Amino acid sequence: METDEIINYLYNEYYLKDRTPPELVSSFWKYYQNQQKVQIKDGKVEALIATPPLGGLDIKSPVHRFLSWLTIGSYLWKLADKKGICSLVKTSLRVTKRMGLFFTYECFRQMCSLVLIRRHLKKRKRINVIIIGDGYGFFSSLIKEIYPDSRILLVDLGWVLLFQTYYCAKAHPDAEHYLVTPSAKLVQNQLDYDFIYCPAENLNLVDSLSFDLAINTISMQEMNKETIEFYFNYLRQNMASQNLFYCCNREKKELPSGNGVEFLKYLWSENDVHLVDEYSPWHTHFVSLHTLKNGPKLLNFRIPFINYFDGPHRHRLSKLYTERRTVREQAR
């Protein structure tokens, strides 16, 4: 299926039809579901504006881009692995340029996460990756740039997947793309696609892949307990025996529904092996035009424009405990 066909299918299904949100939709995304601005004319995309902005990769304001770069600079000054981080900057800039987006603090955070993952990811010619919630698709596009033989499954809400399809296709115009639908289940003879897009409610149709790497950043914190458990159960059933799962989310967060989610209460197992388990060093502060309540102080005076997040972020890089999927791994 050509990417234009995928985009038009997602547009017709998730923007033009009056759909009841699937059970996997959090209260956060139920609130924002109808606030995306998508214009398609004669099958071609004319406008894509996300609300919330999915990391601000499309922000055109020079002031906001400058503040984003100030934030990045403040992290480069204090982070330990400057060499590893700087080694990916040029590649990241190349990817965002092809996407028609800007390299922002959101991109920087994902780039830092990939630097961490690569330290523990054994060298392979091909890796199977599942990314749950990838915003504009930058993380997926960056992984594909570094691991060109990789196969990436992007799982998200259907109306957000439209953004990922559009921008991943711009980043990798020669790649093969596929959309999982109830009438187009992913089967064994279709595993040579580079990017596979799967609306969250169709994830149970993908059972032909064994994943080496799973990633979730800043989206499980928006999900309810049942949705988080659904994804953990799926990963435990579909990860390779030698796997990595990178998870970075708020330690605690209260959802618009009034329910709260806690990172340490996700469906972790005592048999999981945590290679990294700490507060994320690139999720501590940001620079903006506004001075919020929480931020650094000097001599008991609030330093303006530098703000702390609403709560600390944890990240884990783990080997998930899962059944060995020998037959599936042999079919890689």
N, C-alpha and C positions, 0 to 999 in steps of 0.2 A: 504494500500500500504506500503510495506517495505521501509525503508529509502534508501536502495541500489537502489530500483526501482525509487524513487523520484529523487535521485542524477543523475541516468542515464538519466531519462527523461529531467531534467534541462540541463544536459550536451549536449544531442542530440539537444534540442530545441534552446539553447542559445549560444552554443559554436561551434557546427558542422554545423548548418544551417546559411546561409547568410541572416540574418534577418534585416529588417528595424527597427531601434529603435522606440519603441512606443512613442506616443505623450507625455507621462508622464516623459520621460527621459530628464533631465536637460542638459544644455550645458556642465556642469562639467562632467557628466557621459558619455555623448557622446564622450568626449575627451578620457576617460579612458576605454571605453567599451571593446576594443580589447587587453587590456594590462594585463589581468589576466592570470596566468599560471596554467592551470588545466590539469593533466595527469590522465587518467583512462584506465586501462588495464584489460581486462576480467571482466569488470563491477565493478572493485575495484579501489578506489582512491589511486594513487601513489604519487601525488604531488598537493598541493594547495598553491599558492602564490598570494596574492592580491596586486594590484596596483591601487590606493594608498593603504598603508598597513592596513587600517581599524583599526587603533589604536595600531598597533605594538604588538599585543598579541603573535605573533609568532616570534618575534625578538630573535635570539639566541646569539647575542653578549652580553657577560657579562658586558661590559662597558656601553652599552645602557640600559641594565636592571638596573645597578647600578644607572645611572642617573635618570631613571624612579622612583626608590625608593627614591632617594634624593628629587625629586619633591614631592612625596607623603609625605615624612617626613616634608617638609616645610609647607605643608597644615595642617598636623596633629598638628603642633606647634601653628597655628594661628586660626583654626576653633573652634567654640564654642562647638558644640555637639560632643566632643571627645568620650564620653561613647557610644552614639548611633552608631557612625562610627566604633569604635573598636569592637562593638558587632557583626558586620557583616564580619569582616576581616577573621576570621577562616572559615566561610561558603564560602566566596568568593574564598579563596585559595583552598578549597576542590573542588569547581566547576571548576576552571581553571585547576587544576591538572587532573581531569577526562577528560576535553576537550583536554588535551595535549598541553595547551597553558600556557602563563606566566601572572601573575598578574601584570599589568602595570598601569601607571597613568590613561589610558583610563578606565580600570576596576574600579579604585578608584573613578573616577568622577561619573560613573554610580552607584556605590555603595552608594556614598553620596546622589545622587538623590533619590535612593530608600529609604534611611533613612528619607529623607524629606517627600516623598510620604506616608510612613507608619504612620507618625504622624497624617495624615489626612484621612487615609483609614480605614473605619469602619471594625471591625473584622467580617469576613465572612468565611464560610467553603470553598466556591468556588467563585472565581472572574473571570470574562471574561476580557481579556486584549488584546488590539491591539497595536502592536509596529510597527511604520513606520520607517524602516531603522535601523537595529540592527547589522550591521557589521558582526562580527563572531558569533553573537547569545548569547553573554555573559549575557546581560541584561535579556533576556528571560529565560535563563538557571538559573540565580540567583533567579528570581521571582518564577520559578517552584520549586526551592529548598526550598524556604521559604513558599510558598503557594502550597503544593503538589497537591491539588485538583483543581488548577486553569486551565483554558483553555486559550491558548495563540495563537493569530493570528499574524503571522509575515508577513508584507507586504514589499516587496522590488523589485528591478529589478531582473529578472530571473537569471542572471549570478551571482548575489550576494547571492541570496537565496540558491544556491548550497552550499556555505560556511556555511550558517546558519543551513541548514539541516544536514550537516556532523557533525558539532561541537555540536549542540543540541542533536543529537543522541548519541554522545560520553558522554555527560554530563548526559543524562537520557536514558540509553539503554533500559529500560523496558517501556518507554512511548509509547503511540500510536501517530503515525504521519500521516498526510494527506496533499495532494497537491491539490489545486484548479486549475483546467484546464477548458477550454471551454467545454470539454466533461465530466467533473466530477465536476459539481457545488455542493457546500456545501448545503445540505438539512437538514431538521429538524431531521431526524433519524440518522444523522451522527455527532451529536454535542458532543459526548463523547470523541473525540480525545483530546490529551494533547497539541500537537503542530500542528497548521494548517498553511501551507505555501502558500502564495498567491502572484504570480507575480502581479505587480502594475496594469497592464492592465486588470487583471481579477477581480479586487476588486468589480466591480459592480455585480459580481456573488455571492457575500457573503452578503445576506440580511436576514439570519436566526438567527443572533446573536445580542444580546444587550450587549454593553460593559460597564463595570464598570470603567475601567481605560484605558486611551489612553496615549501613550508615543511617543514623537519624540525628539531626541537629535542630534544636529549637522548634520542634513541632510536637513531640510527645507531651510537652508541658501544656499543650492546648487540648489534649485528648482526655476523655474520661477514662476511668479505671478499666472498664470493659474493653474499650478500643485498644488500650495499651496491652492488655492481656492477649487480645486477639493477635496482635503483631508479634509478641514474644512467642506465643505458641506456634505461629507460622514459621518463625525463624528457627525454632528448635526442631521443627520437622523437616526443614529444607536447607539447612546449612551443611556444608561439607564437614567432615570430621575434624579437619584442620582449618578452623575458621577464625575470623576476627569480626567483632561487632563494636563499632564506635558509636557511643551515645553521649550527646552533650545537651543538657537541658537545665532549666531552673531547678534548684534544689527543692523549692516548694512554690506552688502557685495556686491561687484561687481563681476558678473559672467564672465566666459570666453567669453560669447556672447556680453559682454559690458553692459548688463542690470544689474540693481541693485535691491536687495531685502532688505526690512526693517522689522524688527521684529514687531514693533508697527503698521505696515501697513498690517500685516496678516489679515485674515478675522475674526477679533475679533468682538464681538457684545457688545453694551452697556449694554446688559442684562446678559453677562457673569459675574460670581462672581470670582474675583481673590483672592485666599487665600494667595498666595505668589506672589509678583511682585517686582523683584529687579534684580540687577546684580548678576550673579552667583558667589558665593564666592570661588568655586573650579575651576574657569576658568579664572584665572588672570595671571598666569605665569608658566613657565616650565624651567627645567634645561637641557642643551644640551652641546655638544662639541663645538658648534659654539656660538659666541657672535653676536647677531643680532642688528639691528639698535635700536630697542625699548627695553628698559629694565631699571631696577633701577639704580640710581646714588647715590654715596656717596661723599660729598664735591665736587660735580660737575664732578666726575669721574665715568665713566660707570663701574658698577660691572660686571665682565666677567661671561659668561656661564649661567646667569639667564636672561631669555628673557620674554617679554610680548607678548601676542598674537597680531595678526594684528589689532584686534579691540575688544572692550568689548563684553561680552556675557551676554544676559539677560535670565532669566528663569521665567516662570509663572507656578503656580499650580492653575488650574482654574476649576470651575464648569461651563461647557459649557451650554449655553441656548439651549434647544432642546425640541421638542415636546415629551410629555409623550408617551412612547411606551408600553402601558399597556398590550396588547395582547402578545407582544414579551417577555416582562419581566415575564409574567405568564408562559411562555414556557421554562424558563431557566433550 
